[in-house]
Amino acid sequence: MKKFILYLLLSSSVFANSNLEWQDDKAGFVLTFDDAVSYCQDLEIDGNSDWRLPNLSELTELSQRMSYKESNKPYYFWSSTVNKSFKVSAWFVSFSDDYQHFSIKTNKFNVKCVRGEIKKILYPVCKNSTPIKEVNL
């Protein structure tokens, strides 16, 4: 039963406190940053083609709601937030421990696309980030 509930949480869903719809879990599906951005922009599910890579704030909020904490894997997911000081890198979130850091864009991390109103970036506190150009919804 626990696995079934987790599956429901990981499938496309709209959270009660959010106007965002999240794509099915793609843990294990790893891409470079640029490929992740393209994948989300090209994604079409149930006639919806307005998918995008989430920014760091959106992804961190989702991570805090997900139950990866008991996993032995780090489950790193790309955000669309690019590092201001080191533009060849972008921010990612570990769903295992809500860890945020940046990595060179050629590294491969998991991908989870989102659609809906873009939330204001609240993370990271160090102010060393800037969102990539987002599609207006």
Contacts in CASP RR format, 6 or more apart in sequence:
PFRMAT RR
TARGET T0000
AUTHOR 0000-0000-0000
METHOD contacts of the structure
MODEL  1
MKKFILYLLLSSSVFANSNLEWQDDKAGFVLTFDDAVSYCQDLEIDGNSD
WRLPNLSELTELSQRMSYKESNKPYYFWSSTVNKSFKVSAWFVSFSDDYQ
HFSIKTNKFNVKCVRGEIKKILYPVCKNSTPIKEVNL
6 67 0 8 1.000
9 66 0 8 1.000
9 67 0 8 1.000
10 24 0 8 1.000
10 25 0 8 1.000
10 66 0 8 1.000
11 24 0 8 1.000
11 25 0 8 1.000
12 21 0 8 1.000
12 22 0 8 1.000
12 23 0 8 1.000
12 24 0 8 1.000
12 45 0 8 1.000
13 21 0 8 1.000
13 22 0 8 1.000
14 20 0 8 1.000
14 21 0 8 1.000
14 22 0 8 1.000
15 22 0 8 1.000
15 62 0 8 1.000
15 65 0 8 1.000
18 61 0 8 1.000
19 116 0 8 1.000
19 117 0 8 1.000
20 54 0 8 1.000
20 58 0 8 1.000
20 114 0 8 1.000
20 115 0 8 1.000
20 116 0 8 1.000
20 117 0 8 1.000
20 119 0 8 1.000
21 48 0 8 1.000
21 114 0 8 1.000
21 115 0 8 1.000
21 116 0 8 1.000
22 62 0 8 1.000
22 112 0 8 1.000
22 113 0 8 1.000
22 114 0 8 1.000
23 40 0 8 1.000
23 43 0 8 1.000
23 45 0 8 1.000
23 51 0 8 1.000
23 112 0 8 1.000
23 113 0 8 1.000
23 114 0 8 1.000
25 112 0 8 1.000
26 110 0 8 1.000
26 111 0 8 1.000
26 112 0 8 1.000
27 73 0 8 1.000
27 75 0 8 1.000
27 95 0 8 1.000
27 110 0 8 1.000
28 110 0 8 1.000
29 110 0 8 1.000
29 111 0 8 1.000
30 108 0 8 1.000
30 109 0 8 1.000
30 110 0 8 1.000
30 111 0 8 1.000
31 39 0 8 1.000
31 78 0 8 1.000
31 108 0 8 1.000
31 109 0 8 1.000
31 111 0 8 1.000
32 105 0 8 1.000
32 106 0 8 1.000
32 107 0 8 1.000
32 108 0 8 1.000
33 78 0 8 1.000
33 90 0 8 1.000
33 105 0 8 1.000
33 106 0 8 1.000
33 107 0 8 1.000
33 109 0 8 1.000
34 105 0 8 1.000
36 53 0 8 1.000
36 78 0 8 1.000
36 109 0 8 1.000
36 111 0 8 1.000
37 53 0 8 1.000
37 80 0 8 1.000
37 132 0 8 1.000
39 111 0 8 1.000
39 113 0 8 1.000
40 51 0 8 1.000
40 52 0 8 1.000
40 53 0 8 1.000
40 111 0 8 1.000
40 113 0 8 1.000
40 114 0 8 1.000
41 51 0 8 1.000
41 52 0 8 1.000
41 135 0 8 1.000
43 49 0 8 1.000
43 51 0 8 1.000
43 113 0 8 1.000
44 51 0 8 1.000
45 51 0 8 1.000
48 115 0 8 1.000
50 115 0 8 1.000
50 116 0 8 1.000
50 135 0 8 1.000
50 137 0 8 1.000
51 113 0 8 1.000
51 114 0 8 1.000
51 115 0 8 1.000
52 80 0 8 1.000
52 113 0 8 1.000
52 114 0 8 1.000
52 115 0 8 1.000
52 118 0 8 1.000
52 134 0 8 1.000
52 135 0 8 1.000
53 78 0 8 1.000
53 79 0 8 1.000
53 80 0 8 1.000
53 111 0 8 1.000
53 113 0 8 1.000
53 114 0 8 1.000
53 132 0 8 1.000
54 62 0 8 1.000
54 79 0 8 1.000
54 80 0 8 1.000
54 112 0 8 1.000
54 113 0 8 1.000
54 114 0 8 1.000
55 79 0 8 1.000
55 80 0 8 1.000
55 81 0 8 1.000
55 118 0 8 1.000
55 119 0 8 1.000
55 121 0 8 1.000
55 131 0 8 1.000
55 134 0 8 1.000
56 79 0 8 1.000
56 80 0 8 1.000
56 81 0 8 1.000
56 91 0 8 1.000
56 93 0 8 1.000
56 100 0 8 1.000
56 121 0 8 1.000
56 123 0 8 1.000
56 124 0 8 1.000
56 129 0 8 1.000
57 119 0 8 1.000
57 120 0 8 1.000
57 121 0 8 1.000
57 122 0 8 1.000
57 123 0 8 1.000
58 79 0 8 1.000
58 114 0 8 1.000
58 118 0 8 1.000
58 119 0 8 1.000
59 77 0 8 1.000
59 79 0 8 1.000
59 93 0 8 1.000
59 112 0 8 1.000
60 93 0 8 1.000
60 98 0 8 1.000
60 100 0 8 1.000
60 122 0 8 1.000
60 123 0 8 1.000
61 119 0 8 1.000
62 112 0 8 1.000
63 77 0 8 1.000
63 93 0 8 1.000
63 94 0 8 1.000
63 95 0 8 1.000
63 98 0 8 1.000
64 98 0 8 1.000
66 95 0 8 1.000
68 75 0 8 1.000
68 95 0 8 1.000
68 96 0 8 1.000
69 96 0 8 1.000
69 97 0 8 1.000
71 95 0 8 1.000
71 96 0 8 1.000
73 96 0 8 1.000
74 94 0 8 1.000
74 96 0 8 1.000
74 97 0 8 1.000
74 99 0 8 1.000
75 94 0 8 1.000
75 95 0 8 1.000
75 96 0 8 1.000
75 110 0 8 1.000
76 92 0 8 1.000
76 93 0 8 1.000
76 94 0 8 1.000
76 95 0 8 1.000
76 103 0 8 1.000
76 109 0 8 1.000
76 110 0 8 1.000
77 92 0 8 1.000
77 93 0 8 1.000
77 94 0 8 1.000
77 95 0 8 1.000
77 109 0 8 1.000
77 110 0 8 1.000
77 111 0 8 1.000
77 112 0 8 1.000
78 90 0 8 1.000
78 92 0 8 1.000
78 109 0 8 1.000
78 110 0 8 1.000
78 111 0 8 1.000
79 90 0 8 1.000
79 91 0 8 1.000
79 92 0 8 1.000
79 93 0 8 1.000
80 90 0 8 1.000
80 131 0 8 1.000
80 132 0 8 1.000
80 134 0 8 1.000
81 90 0 8 1.000
81 91 0 8 1.000
81 121 0 8 1.000
81 123 0 8 1.000
81 129 0 8 1.000
81 130 0 8 1.000
81 131 0 8 1.000
81 132 0 8 1.000
82 89 0 8 1.000
82 90 0 8 1.000
82 91 0 8 1.000
82 129 0 8 1.000
82 130 0 8 1.000
82 131 0 8 1.000
82 132 0 8 1.000
83 89 0 8 1.000
83 90 0 8 1.000
83 91 0 8 1.000
83 102 0 8 1.000
83 128 0 8 1.000
83 129 0 8 1.000
83 130 0 8 1.000
84 127 0 8 1.000
84 128 0 8 1.000
84 129 0 8 1.000
84 130 0 8 1.000
85 128 0 8 1.000
86 102 0 8 1.000
88 104 0 8 1.000
88 105 0 8 1.000
89 102 0 8 1.000
89 103 0 8 1.000
89 104 0 8 1.000
89 105 0 8 1.000
90 102 0 8 1.000
90 103 0 8 1.000
90 105 0 8 1.000
90 132 0 8 1.000
91 100 0 8 1.000
91 101 0 8 1.000
91 102 0 8 1.000
91 123 0 8 1.000
91 124 0 8 1.000
91 129 0 8 1.000
92 100 0 8 1.000
92 101 0 8 1.000
92 102 0 8 1.000
92 103 0 8 1.000
92 109 0 8 1.000
93 99 0 8 1.000
93 100 0 8 1.000
94 100 0 8 1.000
100 123 0 8 1.000
100 124 0 8 1.000
102 128 0 8 1.000
102 129 0 8 1.000
103 109 0 8 1.000
115 137 0 8 1.000
116 137 0 8 1.000
117 137 0 8 1.000
118 131 0 8 1.000
118 134 0 8 1.000
118 137 0 8 1.000
121 129 0 8 1.000
121 131 0 8 1.000
123 129 0 8 1.000
END
